[in-house]
Amino acid sequence: MKKSISIIALFIFSLAFTAQIEAQDILNRILETGELRVGMSGDQAPFSMTASDGSLFGLDADMATGLANNIGVKAKLVKMRFKDLIPALQNGEIDMIVSGLTMTIDRNKKVAFVGPYLISGNSIITKSKEYSEAGNVDVVDKKGVKIAVMQGTTSEEFVVANIENAQIFKSTTNKLAVKMLMEDKVDIVVAGYPTVALALLENSNAGLYTIDQPFDYEPIGIAVAPSDPLLINLVQNYLHALERTGILDMLKVKWLEEGSWMLDAPIIYQD
């Protein structure tokens, strides 16, 4: 009996040891190849955008590049459709996601989150002062009202769950949704606060409005495969350092408030 128990205990120990080794495979691969593969959509301004030369830039690109530099490796920013990011992380095609990703319970069942590094919430862009004074979503949920929202986002989930009477138009990008508003094809665009802030900066003379407070609360974080605790801890320490040194606040001011970067780099938006 004692011999059987010893064999079982040895087997369990072997499994635990093997799991510990496998759990470090992602960080080991990053260090061995000298490359950190970070997935982002490239069409979620100001998180990630695509420049005319095909390179990615934005708040998330800065954060990913900074993390890679701190690890001592090169950042490989991988552009892919937003809806493909989590499957790509699960399949090992990328090492993490930094792409304005809201930390939802459903997503947390699939990936590990570090953060949040930004607090957002669903807000609106509109030409109507009346809608901008909406205290809740019921004010804009009326027959005849046309609302645009980007597919595959938590904003889409919010609209589908809360809008019953207004007509919903689903766009492939936030840029296209704002374009529909500017061309009077829709009355309202529902998007996260950073997207709204950027649209107001880009169209400062277009008479656009937004609401004082978002309709809900959305924490934005970095998604990492749950199998590597050392990598998760490394990213946690990196975010903590950004916050303590004030660098994270500086990045937020640069990409969300100043707007001077708009003059420095031409952007290609996938409509």
N, C-alpha and C positions, 0 to 999 in steps of 0.2 A: 504493500500500500504506500509506504514511504517512498519507495522507488518510483511509483507511478506519479505521486505528487511532485517529486523532484523533476521528473521528465516534463510534466505539465508546466511547472514553474519555469523551467529552462526554455520551453517553447514560447511561453508568454513573454519572457525577457527578450528572446530573439526577435519576436514580432515588434516589441516596443523599440528595440535598438534599430531594427530595419526601418520602422516608421520615422524614427528621429533622423536617420540619415536621409530618407526620402524627403522629409519635411524641409531639409536645407538645400534641396536640389536647385530651386529657383535662384536663390542668392548665389550659390556656388556657380551656376551657369553664367550669371551676370558677371561675376568676378573673373571667371575663366575666359569668357569671350570678350570682356571689356566693353560690353554693350548693354544698356538698359532700354528695353523695348516698351515704349509708352503709347497706348492707344488713345486717340482723340479724333473727333469728327471733322475738324477743320472748317466747320460751317456754323459754329456757335459763338459768334462774337458777343462779348470780348474774351470769352474763354479760349477758343482756338479759331484761327482764321487762316486762309490760304492766300499767300502773297502771289504776285504775278510770276515769280520764278518757281512756284510750286512748294516753297518752304512754308512751314507752319509757324505761326506766332500768336501771341496773346498771353493772358494771365496764366493759363494752364501750361503753355509752352515754356514760359519763364520758370515756373515751379518745377516742371519735369527736368529741364536742363540744369537747374540749380541742384536738384537731388542727385542727378548723375554725376555732376562735378564733385559733390561732397563724397560720393561713394568712390570716386576716382575712376569712373568709366565714362564712355561716350553715350549721350542720349540719342536714341533712334526713335524719332517721333513718327508713329505709324498712323496714317490717315485711313479711316474706314467709316462706313455708315454708322450712325449712332446706335441703331438697333442691333448691329453686329458686334458691338464692343464687348458685352458680357460673354456671349458665346466664344469669342476669340480668346478671352482671358481664361475661360474654363478649359478650352482646348490647348492652352499653352502657346498660342500664337503670339501673345504679348505678355509682358510681366506685370503690368498694372494699367489701370485706366485713370487718366486725369482729363476729364472732359465735361465739366459742369454737371457731374452725376449726382442726382439727389439720393440721399441715403434713405431708401424706403425699406420697409420690412420684407417685401417680396424679393427685392434685390439682395438684401442681406442674407436671405436663405441660400443664395448662390455664391456670393462673394463676401470677403471680409472688407469692412470699411475702416479707414483711418480718417479722423477729422471730427467735426467739420472744419474746413478752412474758410468757409463763407456761409452766411445765413441768407437765404433767399426766400422767395414766396411768390405765389402767382399773383400777377398784377395785370393791368391793361394799358394799352395805348389807344387813344381815340382822338378824333377831331371834335368831339362833343363835350362841352363843358358840363352838361347835365350828367353824362355817364361818368365823368371824372369825379363827380361828387358822390358816387355810389358808395354806400357804407357796406353793402353786401352784394352778392352775385345776383340776387333776385331782382335788383333794380335794372339790370341789363338783360335779364332773361325774359324778353318780350317777343311776341310774334312780329315779324318784319325786321328784327334786328339780325344783322349778319356778323358772325364772329369767326375769325381765322385763328388757327392754332397749329403748331408744328407737330407732325406725326411722331409717335414713338417717345414722347416726352411725358413727364408728370403733369405738364400743363394740359396735354390732351386728355389724360386720365381725369384731371380736375374738371375740365369742360364737359366731358361725357357724363360724369357723375352728377354734375350740378345744373346743367343746362337742359331744359325740357322744351321750351317754347321757341327760343331763338334758333336761327339756322346756322349750322356749324360747317365751316370750310377747313379741310385739313391740308396743310401745305407741307412740302418736303423740307423747307428750311424756314427759320424765323425771318430771314431777309426777304423771302418771297411773301410771307404773311404781311410784313410791313409795307412791301410794295403794293399789295392788294389794297391796303388801307389808304396809301397815298393816292391811288388811282380811283378811290371811292367805290371799290368793288365790295368792300366790307366796312362795317361801322366800328369794329373793335378788334384788336389783336390781344389775345391772352398769352402771356409769356412770363418767364421768371424775371425777378427784379433786375439782374444785370443786363438782360436783353432789352428791357424797357429803358433802363438808364442810357444804354448806348444809342438806342433809336432816338431818344430825345436829344442827345448830343449831335448825332448825325443830321438831324432835321430840326435844328434849333429855330429856324425861321418858318417852319411849316404849320405853326399853330396847333401843335400836338399837346395833349393832356394825358395825365395819368392820375391814379388815385393816391391819397395820402399814405395809406397803409395797405400792404398786400392782403389778399383775401385769406391766406393761410401761411404756414411756416414750413420752410424747406431747407434742411441742412445739406450742404454740398460737401462731398468728401472724395477721397482717393480710394479706388477699389483695388484690392490685391487678392490673389488666390489664398484661400484660408489654410493651405497646407504648409506654409513656411512662416513660423512664428518669428524667426530672426529678421526676415524681410519686413514683416508687419511692424516689429519693434523699431527697426531702423527708420521706417517712414514716419512712425509716431514721433521719434526723437527729432527728425528733420522738421516736421511741422511745429513742434514745440519750440525749436530754435528760431524758426522764422517769426513766431509770435513774440517770443521774449526779446528778440533783437529789434523788433519793429519793422523788419523787412516785409512781412506779410501786409502790414498796413500801408507801406509805401507802394507795394504792388497793386493794392486795391485802389489807391488814389490814382496811380498811373493809368490803369485800364478802365476804371469806372467813373472817374470824376474829371480828370484833366482833359482828355481827348486830343492832346497834342500828337499822339502817335498816329492819328488818322492822316496827318499831313506827310508822314515819313514813308509810308509803305502802301502801294496800291494793292487792293484786295480783289480777289476773284471769288464771287459767291456762286454757288451751284444752285440755280433756280430750277 
